[in-house]
Amino acid sequence: MDKIIYLTNLFDYYGSLLTDKQQKYFKNYYFHNLTLSEISENQHVSRNAVYKQIKEAENKLLYYESNLKQYENGQKIKKIIKNLDPKIKNQIEELL
């Protein structure tokens, strides 16, 4: 479950860097809870093709995060702003 949450969070950061096909398959699999078979039927491709695209998308998301660290840094910033004055905290959260 933690892996799914992590990948979907990474998708929020880096999803636009994936191909349209990878985005579509990833969303169907992780956000709409479709099986590989259901996606393959809907898209008229093999189940293996869907699997490969989703795995490639996952690997790209992990690669982008390992290099850019946007999600990690965002989590660190959220921890820091927890202890700030509520007025300043709200202003920073609006920017994030």
N, C-alpha and C positions, 0 to 999 in steps of 0.2 A: 504494500500500500504506500509506503514512504517513497518508493521509486516512482510510482505513478504521480504522486503529488509533486515530487521534485521535477519530473519531466514536464508536467503541465505548467509548472511555474516557469521553467526554462522556455517553454513555448511562448509564454506571454512576452518574454524578453526578446527572443531570437526567432520566433516563428516566421516573421516576414522574410527572413534570410533563406528559408527553405523554398524549394520549387512549389509551384501551385499544386502539383500532384501529391507531393509529400505533405503539404499542409492539409489537403482534403482528406487523405488517408489517415493522417495523425488525428485530426479532429473527429473523424468518424469512429476511430478506434478508442481514443481516450476520452473524448467529451460526449459522444453519442452512444458509447458502449456497444458498438456493433462488432460482431466477430469478424475474423479474417474472411470467412466464407461469405458472410453477408455483404461485406464491402466488395469482394471479388464479383459476386453476382450483380450487384448494383452498377459496378464499373465495367463489367464485361471483360474482366482480365482474370488471370489465374490467381489462386490463393497465394502461391509462392511469390508472384509479382508484388502483391500487396504487402506480404511479409517483408520482402526485401526493401521496399520503399519506406516502410515504418521503421525498420532497423536502421536504415541509412539516415533517416530523419533524427532518430534518437542519438545516433553517433555524432551527427552534426551539432545537435543541441549541446551535447556534452563537450564537444570540441570547442565550440564558441565560448562556453562558460569557463572551460579550463584556461582559455587564453584571455578573455575579456573580463571575467569575474564580475559582471554586472549584477547578477542575482546575489552573489556572496556579499558584495559591497552594499547592496540595498538592504540586506538583512542586518549587517553591521550598523548601518545608519539608523535603522528602525530601533535597534537596541539602545543606541546612544540617545535618541530623541525621547525615549520613554522618561528619562529623568529631567527633562527640561521643563521650564515654566510652561503651563498649558497654552498660553497665548502664542508663544514662540513655537511650541510643538505643533499647533494647528497650522501655523503659517508654513512651516517646513513640510508637513504632511500634504498640504495642498500642492506643493511643488513636486512632490514625488508622485 
